[in-house]
Amino acid sequence: MDNLNDLKAIWLTAKTDDLPGSKEMLRIVKRFRNERLRKKLLIIFVALFAIAMMVVTIFVVRSTMITTILGEVLTIMAALILIFTNTKSMKRFIDLKDCSNKEFIEFLEQTRRNQVYYYKKTQIVGMALSSVGLFLYIYEQVYRSLLATVIFYSIIIIWILFLWLYLRPRNFKKQAIKLNATMEKLRKISDQINEHEK
């Protein structure tokens, strides 16, 4: 009988104030899913718009230099990579509907692995293509004037360095912190549930 009293004492002293209930859990999952789907849709629409603008530019401006044409193609390729990766990722989020805490934690862990892969591989390829594309695309517009070439390429280099060295790592860190906070909250809930089930 002492074991039962001990268990009851543990049960009553367990602190659950900071843990959300089941309704809160469903809300967390739904909010996380919808937020990610919105962001991915926005990225896809922006990339589609960029491709449409580049295609219009190709047919309206009719560039004469190979550097400009190559720059346009590289920019379109970078946008296609963005569309492909976000469309593929959207499928995972659309399939995420009702799941247990454990399944959602596994989903978040896979999301973190995907983020790291995207940051270390896919994003580098996409940004490299768009950076080189921008360098090549702008050449036809500025090559006749040394001053214009220096000014425009200086601005482009500063912008690209800002993206690579500040904005890209900052956004990755922000996303990682947010994802880790969600995972930690869910782990606490799962641990609490597991303790009570023992």
Residue frames as a rotation matrix with the C-alpha (Angstrom) as fourth column:
MET 1
0.560 0.828 0.000 0.00
0.828 -0.560 0.000 0.00
0.000 0.000 -1.000 0.00
ASP 2
0.233 -0.569 -0.788 2.97
0.292 -0.732 0.615 2.32
-0.927 -0.374 -0.004 0.55
ASN 3
-0.714 -0.527 0.462 3.84
0.558 -0.029 0.830 2.13
-0.424 0.850 0.314 -3.13
LEU 4
-0.009 0.817 0.576 0.40
0.930 -0.205 0.304 3.39
0.367 0.539 -0.758 -4.03
ASN 5
0.764 0.254 -0.594 0.72
0.533 -0.767 0.358 6.29
-0.364 -0.590 -0.721 -1.58
ASP 6
-0.211 -0.925 -0.315 4.18
0.327 -0.370 0.870 7.09
-0.921 0.081 0.381 -2.93
LEU 7
-0.640 0.038 0.767 2.84
0.768 0.025 0.640 7.09
0.006 0.999 -0.045 -6.47
LYS 8
0.449 0.884 0.129 -0.06
0.857 -0.467 0.216 9.30
0.251 0.013 -0.968 -5.43
ALA 9
0.517 -0.344 -0.784 2.32
0.384 -0.725 0.571 11.73
-0.765 -0.597 -0.243 -3.71
ILE 10
-0.625 -0.769 0.137 4.51
0.420 -0.183 0.889 11.91
-0.658 0.613 0.437 -6.82
TRP 11
-0.322 0.602 0.731 1.45
0.912 -0.011 0.410 12.38
0.255 0.798 -0.546 -8.99
LEU 12
0.689 0.692 -0.216 0.15
0.724 -0.642 0.252 15.24
0.036 -0.330 -0.943 -6.86
THR 13
0.406 -0.606 -0.684 3.52
0.220 -0.661 0.717 16.99
-0.887 -0.442 -0.135 -6.57
ALA 14
-0.306 -0.512 0.803 4.37
0.902 0.113 0.416 16.85
-0.304 0.852 0.427 -10.28
LYS 15
-0.238 0.151 -0.959 4.54
-0.029 -0.989 -0.148 20.40
-0.971 -0.008 0.240 -11.64
THR 16
-0.333 0.219 0.917 2.48
0.901 0.362 0.240 20.70
-0.280 0.906 -0.318 -14.77
ASP 17
0.327 0.497 -0.804 1.79
0.331 -0.857 -0.395 24.45
-0.885 -0.137 -0.445 -14.72
ASP 18
-0.166 -0.500 -0.850 4.12
-0.581 -0.647 0.493 25.19
-0.797 0.576 -0.183 -17.61
LEU 19
-0.911 -0.152 0.384 2.88
0.159 0.728 0.666 22.29
-0.381 0.668 -0.639 -19.77
PRO 20
-0.541 0.757 -0.367 0.09
-0.841 -0.474 0.262 22.83
0.025 0.450 0.893 -22.27
GLY 21
-0.085 0.622 0.778 -2.94
-0.353 0.712 -0.608 20.56
-0.932 -0.326 0.159 -22.31
SER 22
-0.345 -0.032 0.938 -4.09
0.642 0.721 0.261 18.40
-0.684 0.692 -0.229 -25.21
LYS 23
0.726 0.645 0.241 -6.06
0.631 -0.484 -0.605 21.26
-0.274 0.591 -0.759 -26.82
GLU 24
0.643 -0.589 -0.490 -3.00
-0.455 -0.808 0.374 23.48
-0.616 -0.017 -0.787 -26.54
MET 25
-0.328 -0.777 0.537 -0.91
0.007 0.567 0.824 20.71
-0.945 0.274 -0.181 -28.15
LEU 26
0.095 0.456 0.885 -3.27
0.906 0.329 -0.266 20.49
-0.412 0.827 -0.382 -31.12
ARG 27
0.944 0.255 -0.209 -3.14
0.182 -0.932 -0.314 24.26
-0.274 0.259 -0.926 -31.43
ILE 28
0.206 -0.955 -0.215 0.69
-0.437 -0.286 0.852 24.22
-0.875 -0.081 -0.476 -31.39
VAL 29
-0.409 -0.334 0.849 0.80
0.479 0.714 0.511 21.57
-0.777 0.616 -0.131 -34.12
LYS 30
0.425 0.689 0.588 -1.80
0.875 -0.146 -0.461 23.37
-0.231 0.710 -0.665 -36.25
ARG 31
0.885 -0.119 -0.450 -0.18
-0.110 -0.993 0.047 26.78
-0.452 0.008 -0.892 -35.83
PHE 32
-0.107 -0.991 0.078 3.28
-0.248 0.103 0.963 25.39
-0.963 0.084 -0.257 -36.65
ARG 33
-0.304 0.062 0.951 1.95
0.742 0.642 0.195 23.60
-0.598 0.765 -0.241 -39.75
ASN 34
0.659 0.682 0.318 -0.05
0.734 -0.489 -0.472 26.57
-0.166 0.544 -0.822 -41.05
GLU 35
0.676 -0.490 -0.550 2.75
-0.268 -0.859 0.436 29.04
-0.686 -0.147 -0.712 -40.43
ARG 36
-0.381 -0.876 0.297 5.24
-0.049 0.340 0.939 26.91
-0.923 0.343 -0.173 -42.37
LEU 37
-0.094 0.425 0.900 2.78
0.910 0.403 -0.095 26.30
-0.403 0.811 -0.425 -45.22
ARG 38
0.878 0.429 -0.214 2.12
0.339 -0.872 -0.354 30.05
-0.338 0.238 -0.910 -45.53
LYS 39
0.299 -0.855 -0.425 5.84
-0.442 -0.518 0.733 30.82
-0.846 -0.031 -0.532 -45.68
LYS 40
-0.516 -0.506 0.691 6.49
0.294 0.653 0.698 28.12
-0.805 0.563 -0.188 -48.25
LEU 41
0.314 0.715 0.625 3.59
0.901 -0.016 -0.434 29.31
-0.300 0.699 -0.649 -50.44
LEU 42
0.856 -0.037 -0.517 4.87
-0.056 -0.998 -0.022 32.88
-0.515 0.048 -0.856 -50.27
ILE 43
-0.150 -0.987 -0.051 8.37
-0.334 0.002 0.943 31.77
-0.931 0.159 -0.330 -51.30
ILE 44
-0.382 0.068 0.922 6.95
0.706 0.664 0.244 29.75
-0.596 0.744 -0.302 -54.21
PHE 45
0.674 0.705 0.221 4.85
0.694 -0.504 -0.514 32.70
-0.251 0.500 -0.829 -55.43
VAL 46
0.618 -0.536 -0.575 7.80
-0.365 -0.844 0.393 35.10
-0.696 -0.033 -0.717 -55.19
ALA 47
-0.445 -0.818 0.365 10.01
-0.057 0.432 0.900 32.65
-0.894 0.379 -0.239 -57.13
LEU 48
-0.047 0.523 0.851 7.30
0.910 0.373 -0.179 32.19
-0.412 0.766 -0.494 -59.78
PHE 49
0.887 0.355 -0.295 6.98
0.256 -0.910 -0.325 35.97
-0.384 0.213 -0.899 -60.06
ALA 50
0.164 -0.922 -0.350 10.76
-0.441 -0.386 0.810 36.28
-0.882 0.022 -0.470 -60.46
ILE 51
-0.531 -0.310 0.788 10.74
0.456 0.679 0.575 33.65
-0.714 0.665 -0.219 -63.22
ALA 52
0.412 0.778 0.474 7.84
0.862 -0.164 -0.480 35.38
-0.296 0.606 -0.738 -64.97
MET 53
0.811 -0.164 -0.561 9.66
-0.153 -0.986 0.067 38.74
-0.564 0.031 -0.825 -64.81
MET 54
-0.235 -0.972 0.022 12.85
-0.297 0.093 0.950 37.19
-0.926 0.217 -0.310 -66.13
VAL 55
-0.322 0.199 0.926 11.01
0.778 0.613 0.139 35.48
-0.540 0.765 -0.352 -69.01
VAL 56
0.789 0.614 0.025 9.28
0.544 -0.679 -0.493 38.76
-0.286 0.402 -0.870 -69.92
THR 57
0.486 -0.701 -0.522 12.67
-0.413 -0.711 0.569 40.50
-0.770 -0.061 -0.635 -69.79
ILE 58
-0.429 -0.663 0.614 14.20
0.219 0.583 0.782 37.86
-0.876 0.470 -0.105 -72.06
PHE 59
-0.109 0.468 0.877 11.51
0.965 0.262 -0.019 38.39
-0.238 0.844 -0.480 -74.72
VAL 60
0.874 0.475 -0.100 11.11
0.449 -0.869 -0.207 42.17
-0.186 0.136 -0.973 -74.39
VAL 61
0.564 -0.719 -0.407 14.71
-0.399 -0.668 0.628 43.33
-0.723 -0.192 -0.664 -73.95
ARG 62
0.971 -0.201 0.130 16.32
0.227 0.607 -0.762 40.73
0.074 0.769 0.635 -76.26
SER 63
0.567 -0.821 -0.069 19.83
-0.332 -0.304 0.893 40.79
-0.754 -0.483 -0.445 -74.87
THR 64
0.815 -0.332 -0.476 22.69
-0.474 0.091 -0.876 40.60
0.334 0.939 -0.083 -77.35
MET 65
-0.201 -0.969 0.145 25.52
-0.880 0.114 -0.460 39.49
0.429 -0.220 -0.876 -75.06
ILE 66
0.003 0.118 -0.993 25.96
0.045 0.992 0.118 35.88
0.999 -0.045 -0.003 -73.99
THR 67
-0.907 -0.383 -0.174 26.75
0.193 -0.013 -0.981 37.04
0.373 -0.924 0.086 -70.42
THR 68
-0.612 0.748 0.258 23.27
-0.789 -0.553 -0.267 38.54
-0.057 -0.367 0.928 -70.08
ILE 69
0.222 0.697 -0.682 21.54
-0.690 0.606 0.396 35.45
0.689 0.383 0.615 -71.45
LEU 70
-0.300 -0.432 -0.850 23.61
0.285 0.810 -0.512 33.23
0.910 -0.396 -0.120 -69.16
GLY 71
-0.979 -0.044 0.197 22.76
-0.156 -0.452 -0.878 35.50
0.127 -0.891 0.436 -66.21
GLU 72
-0.193 0.981 0.019 19.06
-0.965 -0.194 0.176 35.20
0.176 0.016 0.984 -67.02
VAL 73
0.239 0.236 -0.942 19.28
-0.277 0.946 0.167 31.40
0.931 0.221 0.291 -67.25
LEU 74
-0.658 -0.564 -0.499 21.17
0.327 0.383 -0.864 31.13
0.678 -0.732 -0.068 -63.93
THR 75
-0.829 0.420 0.370 18.61
-0.560 -0.610 -0.561 33.35
-0.009 -0.672 0.741 -62.20
ILE 76
0.177 0.917 -0.358 15.75
-0.878 0.312 0.364 31.21
0.445 0.249 0.860 -63.52
MET 77
-0.033 -0.269 -0.963 17.59
0.081 0.959 -0.270 28.06
0.996 -0.087 -0.009 -62.36
ALA 78
-0.945 -0.326 0.018 17.99
0.031 -0.147 -0.989 29.52
0.325 -0.934 0.149 -58.85
ALA 79
-0.436 0.865 0.250 14.26
-0.898 -0.399 -0.186 30.31
-0.061 -0.306 0.950 -58.71
LEU 80
0.280 0.517 -0.809 13.41
-0.586 0.760 0.283 26.80
0.761 0.395 0.515 -59.93
ILE 81
-0.551 -0.534 -0.641 15.53
0.245 0.632 -0.736 25.29
0.798 -0.563 -0.218 -57.14
LEU 82
-0.923 0.246 0.294 13.61
-0.381 -0.502 -0.777 27.43
-0.044 -0.829 0.557 -54.66
ILE 83
-0.001 0.979 -0.202 10.28
-0.982 0.037 0.184 26.31
0.188 0.199 0.962 -56.08
PHE 84
0.097 0.005 -0.995 11.29
-0.255 0.967 -0.020 22.64
0.962 0.256 0.095 -56.18
THR 85
-0.776 -0.485 -0.403 12.62
0.233 0.374 -0.898 22.47
0.586 -0.791 -0.177 -52.61
ASN 86
-0.824 0.501 0.265 9.68
-0.527 -0.507 -0.682 24.37
-0.207 -0.702 0.682 -51.12
THR 87
0.101 0.865 -0.491 7.10
-0.905 0.285 0.316 22.34
0.414 0.412 0.812 -53.05
LYS 88
-0.148 -0.257 -0.955 8.74
0.037 0.964 -0.265 19.12
0.988 -0.074 -0.133 -51.88
SER 89
-0.959 -0.258 -0.114 8.81
0.137 -0.071 -0.988 20.41
0.247 -0.964 0.104 -48.31
MET 90
-0.511 0.838 0.194 5.17
-0.855 -0.519 -0.011 21.54
0.091 -0.172 0.981 -48.50
LYS 91
0.050 0.527 -0.849 4.06
-0.390 0.792 0.469 17.97
0.919 0.308 0.245 -49.11
ARG 92
-0.625 -0.350 -0.697 5.46
0.472 0.542 -0.696 16.96
0.621 -0.764 -0.173 -45.69
PHE 93
-0.973 0.229 -0.008 3.55
-0.143 -0.633 -0.761 19.77
-0.179 -0.739 0.649 -43.99
ILE 94
-0.265 0.920 -0.289 0.31
-0.883 -0.111 0.456 19.06
0.388 0.376 0.842 -45.85
ASP 95
-0.051 0.192 -0.980 0.52
-0.006 0.981 0.192 15.40
0.999 0.016 -0.049 -44.79
LEU 96
-0.899 -0.290 -0.328 0.98
0.327 0.052 -0.944 16.50
0.291 -0.956 0.048 -41.15
LYS 97
-0.082 0.926 0.368 -2.51
-0.265 -0.376 0.888 16.50
0.961 -0.025 0.276 -39.70
ASP 98
0.760 0.340 0.554 -3.39
-0.624 0.140 0.769 14.50
0.183 -0.930 0.319 -36.62
CYS 99
0.132 -0.767 -0.628 -0.40
0.028 0.636 -0.771 12.97
0.991 0.084 0.106 -34.91
SER 100
0.760 0.041 -0.649 0.80
0.623 0.242 0.744 11.99
0.187 -0.970 0.158 -31.49
ASN 101
0.855 -0.505 -0.115 3.34
-0.374 -0.755 0.539 14.01
-0.359 -0.418 -0.835 -29.52
LYS 102
0.111 -0.856 0.505 6.03
0.102 0.516 0.851 11.47
-0.989 -0.042 0.145 -30.39
GLU 103
0.214 0.031 0.976 5.19
0.943 0.254 -0.214 11.59
-0.255 0.967 0.025 -34.11
PHE 104
0.948 0.162 0.273 5.23
0.234 -0.938 -0.256 15.38
0.214 0.306 -0.927 -34.06
ILE 105
0.589 -0.808 -0.025 8.61
-0.386 -0.308 0.869 15.43
-0.710 -0.502 -0.494 -32.30
GLU 106
-0.060 -0.580 0.812 9.95
0.566 0.651 0.507 13.03
-0.822 0.490 0.289 -34.96
PHE 107
0.579 0.350 0.736 8.47
0.809 -0.352 -0.470 15.32
0.095 0.868 -0.487 -37.63
LEU 108
0.974 -0.224 -0.032 10.23
-0.211 -0.951 0.224 18.32
-0.081 -0.211 -0.974 -36.03
GLU 109
0.250 -0.931 0.265 13.52
-0.091 0.250 0.964 16.43
-0.964 -0.265 -0.022 -35.83
GLN 110
0.019 -0.170 0.985 13.23
0.914 0.402 0.052 15.63
-0.405 0.900 0.163 -39.56
THR 111
0.872 0.331 0.360 12.41
0.446 -0.842 -0.305 19.29
0.202 0.427 -0.882 -40.18
ARG 112
0.720 -0.675 -0.159 15.57
-0.358 -0.558 0.749 20.30
-0.594 -0.482 -0.644 -38.33
ARG 113
-0.084 -0.759 0.646 17.65
0.397 0.569 0.720 17.85
-0.914 0.317 0.254 -40.39
ASN 114
0.327 0.290 0.899 16.06
0.945 -0.079 -0.318 19.27
-0.021 0.954 -0.300 -43.55
GLN 115
0.996 0.028 -0.082 16.84
0.035 -0.996 0.084 22.83
-0.080 -0.087 -0.993 -42.42
VAL 116
0.323 -0.946 0.009 20.48
-0.229 -0.068 0.971 21.98
-0.918 -0.316 -0.239 -41.85
TYR 117
-0.147 -0.333 0.931 20.73
0.761 0.563 0.322 20.24
-0.632 0.756 0.171 -45.24
TYR 118
0.671 0.469 0.574 19.05
0.729 -0.560 -0.393 23.19
0.137 0.683 -0.718 -46.95
TYR 119
0.917 -0.330 -0.224 21.35
-0.202 -0.869 0.451 25.68
-0.343 -0.368 -0.864 -45.18
LYS 120
0.112 -0.974 0.197 24.55
-0.234 0.166 0.958 23.76
-0.966 -0.154 -0.209 -45.93
LYS 121
-0.580 -0.347 0.737 23.81
0.512 0.549 0.661 22.52
-0.634 0.761 -0.141 -49.45
THR 122
0.029 0.694 0.720 20.69
0.998 0.017 -0.057 23.63
-0.052 0.720 -0.692 -51.34
GLN 123
0.849 0.330 -0.413 20.71
0.362 -0.932 -0.001 27.27
-0.385 -0.149 -0.911 -50.27
ILE 124
-0.019 -0.942 -0.336 24.38
-0.046 -0.335 0.941 27.59
-0.999 0.034 -0.037 -51.16
VAL 125
-0.592 -0.155 0.791 23.75
0.709 0.368 0.602 26.27
-0.384 0.917 -0.107 -54.68
GLY 126
0.370 0.852 0.371 20.72
0.928 -0.357 -0.106 28.53
0.042 0.384 -0.922 -55.16
MET 127
0.786 -0.103 -0.610 22.47
0.133 -0.935 0.329 31.63
-0.604 -0.340 -0.721 -53.83
ALA 128
-0.322 -0.946 0.027 25.60
0.154 -0.024 0.988 30.90
-0.934 0.323 0.154 -55.87
LEU 129
-0.368 0.263 0.892 23.53
0.922 0.226 0.313 30.57
-0.119 0.938 -0.326 -59.06
SER 130
0.691 0.711 0.131 21.62
0.721 -0.692 -0.046 33.78
0.058 0.126 -0.990 -58.40
SER 131
0.512 -0.584 -0.630 24.78
0.068 -0.704 0.707 35.69
-0.856 -0.405 -0.321 -57.39
VAL 132
-0.596 -0.740 0.313 26.68
0.339 0.122 0.933 34.65
-0.728 0.662 0.178 -60.51
GLY 133
-0.078 0.678 0.731 23.54
0.997 0.040 0.069 35.26
0.017 0.734 -0.679 -62.56
LEU 134
0.828 0.374 -0.418 23.29
0.436 -0.898 0.060 38.81
-0.353 -0.231 -0.907 -61.21
PHE 135
0.016 -0.921 -0.389 26.98
0.008 -0.389 0.921 39.45
-1.000 -0.018 0.001 -61.93
LEU 136
-0.706 -0.294 0.644 26.61
0.570 0.302 0.764 38.25
-0.419 0.907 -0.046 -65.51
TYR 137
0.185 0.905 0.384 23.23
0.982 -0.151 -0.115 39.88
-0.046 0.399 -0.916 -66.12
ILE 138
0.741 0.148 -0.655 24.31
0.308 -0.942 0.135 43.37
-0.597 -0.302 -0.743 -65.10
TYR 139
-0.236 -0.970 0.056 27.51
0.502 -0.072 0.862 43.32
-0.832 0.232 0.504 -67.22
GLU 140
-0.297 0.158 0.942 25.77
0.943 -0.107 0.315 44.29
0.151 0.982 -0.117 -70.50
GLN 141
0.723 0.682 0.109 24.24
0.646 -0.724 0.243 47.33
0.244 -0.106 -0.964 -68.82
VAL 142
0.907 -0.327 -0.267 27.46
-0.050 -0.712 0.701 48.75
-0.419 -0.622 -0.662 -67.35
TYR 143
0.392 -0.852 0.347 30.48
0.763 0.511 0.395 47.52
-0.514 0.110 0.851 -69.34
ARG 144
0.391 -0.212 0.896 30.77
0.724 -0.529 -0.442 50.69
0.568 0.821 -0.053 -71.46
SER 145
0.469 -0.181 0.865 31.46
-0.406 -0.913 0.030 52.90
0.784 -0.365 -0.502 -68.43
LEU 146
-0.400 -0.721 -0.565 34.21
0.285 0.488 -0.825 52.13
0.871 -0.491 0.010 -65.96
LEU 147
-0.833 0.119 0.540 32.54
-0.505 -0.562 -0.656 54.31
0.225 -0.819 0.528 -63.31
ALA 148
0.206 0.978 0.010 29.16
-0.942 0.195 0.274 52.58
0.266 -0.066 0.962 -63.73
THR 149
0.297 -0.179 -0.938 30.87
-0.062 0.977 -0.206 49.17
0.953 0.119 0.279 -63.64
VAL 150
-0.745 -0.650 -0.147 32.69
0.144 0.059 -0.988 50.00
0.651 -0.757 0.050 -60.40
ILE 151
-0.628 0.558 0.542 29.60
-0.774 -0.523 -0.358 51.49
0.084 -0.644 0.760 -58.74
PHE 152
0.372 0.891 -0.260 27.17
-0.853 0.439 0.283 48.73
0.366 0.116 0.923 -59.70
TYR 153
0.232 -0.333 -0.914 29.52
0.090 0.943 -0.320 45.86
0.969 -0.008 0.248 -59.01
SER 154
-0.844 -0.490 0.218 30.49
-0.132 -0.204 -0.970 47.41
0.519 -0.848 0.108 -55.65
ILE 155
-0.261 0.845 0.467 26.81
-0.965 -0.241 -0.103 47.62
0.026 -0.477 0.878 -54.70
ILE 156
0.556 0.477 -0.681 26.23
-0.542 0.829 0.138 44.03
0.631 0.292 0.719 -55.84
ILE 157
-0.251 -0.740 -0.624 29.26
0.158 0.605 -0.780 42.72
0.955 -0.294 -0.035 -53.94
ILE 158
-0.853 -0.018 0.522 28.20
-0.474 -0.395 -0.787 44.52
0.220 -0.918 0.329 -50.75
TRP 159
0.121 0.987 0.109 24.64
-0.987 0.108 0.121 43.15
0.108 -0.122 0.987 -51.10
ILE 160
0.476 0.016 -0.879 25.84
-0.248 0.962 -0.117 39.59
0.844 0.273 0.461 -51.74
LEU 161
-0.620 -0.749 -0.234 28.27
0.092 0.227 -0.969 39.73
0.779 -0.623 -0.072 -48.79
PHE 162
-0.588 0.510 0.627 25.45
-0.806 -0.427 -0.409 41.05
0.059 -0.747 0.663 -46.58
LEU 163
0.480 0.816 -0.322 23.23
-0.801 0.558 0.219 38.14
0.358 0.153 0.921 -47.66
TRP 164
0.329 -0.411 -0.850 25.92
0.014 0.902 -0.431 35.47
0.944 0.130 0.303 -47.24
LEU 165
-0.572 -0.779 -0.255 27.63
0.287 0.101 -0.953 36.68
0.768 -0.618 0.166 -44.10
TYR 166
-0.925 0.235 0.298 24.83
-0.378 -0.502 -0.778 38.28
-0.034 -0.832 0.553 -42.10
LEU 167
-0.152 0.987 -0.045 21.27
-0.988 -0.152 0.005 37.64
-0.002 0.046 0.999 -43.27
ARG 168
0.160 0.194 -0.968 21.62
-0.459 0.883 0.101 33.95
0.874 0.428 0.230 -44.17
PRO 169
-0.649 -0.428 -0.629 23.24
0.305 0.611 -0.731 32.82
0.697 -0.666 -0.266 -40.86
ARG 170
-0.893 0.351 0.282 20.93
-0.441 -0.556 -0.704 35.09
-0.090 -0.754 0.651 -38.84
ASN 171
0.022 0.960 -0.278 17.78
-0.967 0.092 0.239 33.64
0.255 0.263 0.930 -40.42
PHE 172
-0.018 -0.098 -0.995 19.04
-0.100 0.990 -0.096 30.09
0.995 0.097 -0.028 -39.98
LYS 173
-0.895 -0.387 -0.220 19.80
0.187 0.121 -0.975 30.73
0.404 -0.914 -0.036 -36.30
LYS 174
-0.636 0.731 0.249 16.40
-0.765 -0.552 -0.333 32.35
-0.106 -0.402 0.909 -35.74
GLN 175
0.233 0.731 -0.641 14.57
-0.771 0.541 0.336 29.42
0.592 0.416 0.690 -37.34
ALA 176
-0.286 -0.431 -0.856 16.67
0.137 0.865 -0.482 26.90
0.948 -0.255 -0.188 -35.39
ILE 177
-0.983 -0.067 0.171 15.94
-0.147 -0.268 -0.952 28.63
0.110 -0.961 0.254 -32.06
LYS 178
-0.255 0.966 0.052 12.20
-0.966 -0.252 -0.051 28.72
-0.036 -0.063 0.997 -32.79
LEU 179
0.273 0.317 -0.908 12.14
-0.491 0.858 0.152 25.07
0.827 0.405 0.390 -33.87
ASN 180
-0.603 -0.584 -0.544 14.20
0.194 0.555 -0.809 23.99
0.774 -0.593 -0.221 -30.84
ALA 181
-0.838 0.358 0.412 11.83
-0.542 -0.457 -0.706 25.86
-0.064 -0.815 0.576 -28.49
THR 182
0.185 0.942 -0.280 8.83
-0.951 0.243 0.190 24.06
0.247 0.231 0.941 -29.99
MET 183
0.109 -0.219 -0.970 10.62
-0.134 0.963 -0.232 20.71
0.985 0.155 0.076 -29.72
GLU 184
-0.871 -0.490 -0.024 11.61
-0.016 0.078 -0.997 21.36
0.490 -0.868 -0.076 -26.12
LYS 185
-0.453 0.800 0.393 8.04
-0.885 -0.353 -0.302 22.21
-0.103 -0.485 0.868 -25.17
LEU 186
0.450 0.648 -0.615 6.81
-0.743 0.654 0.145 18.99
0.496 0.391 0.775 -26.78
ARG 187
-0.273 -0.632 -0.726 9.53
0.004 0.754 -0.657 16.89
0.962 -0.182 -0.203 -25.14
LYS 188
-0.889 -0.004 0.458 8.47
-0.445 -0.230 -0.865 18.18
0.109 -0.973 0.202 -21.73
ILE 189
0.076 0.995 0.072 4.91
-0.995 0.080 -0.060 17.15
-0.065 -0.067 0.996 -22.46
SER 190
0.411 0.046 -0.910 5.97
-0.428 0.891 -0.149 13.71
0.805 0.451 0.386 -23.70
ASP 191
-0.651 -0.714 -0.255 8.26
-0.054 0.379 -0.924 13.17
0.757 -0.588 -0.285 -20.71
GLN 192
-0.661 0.474 0.582 5.47
-0.740 -0.283 -0.610 14.15
-0.125 -0.834 0.538 -18.34
ILE 193
0.415 0.849 -0.327 3.04
-0.893 0.448 0.032 11.76
0.173 0.279 0.945 -20.06
ASN 194
0.126 -0.456 -0.881 5.62
-0.205 0.857 -0.473 8.95
0.971 0.240 0.014 -20.03
GLU 195
-0.852 -0.455 0.259 6.29
-0.308 0.036 -0.951 9.47
0.423 -0.890 -0.171 -16.32
HIS 196
-0.307 0.827 0.470 2.59
-0.903 -0.097 -0.419 9.22
-0.302 -0.553 0.777 -15.50
GLU 197
0.499 0.500 -0.707 2.18
-0.743 0.667 -0.053 6.10
0.445 0.552 0.705 -17.63
LYS 198
-0.402 -0.757 -0.515 4.94
-0.313 0.642 -0.700 4.22
0.860 -0.120 -0.495 -15.74
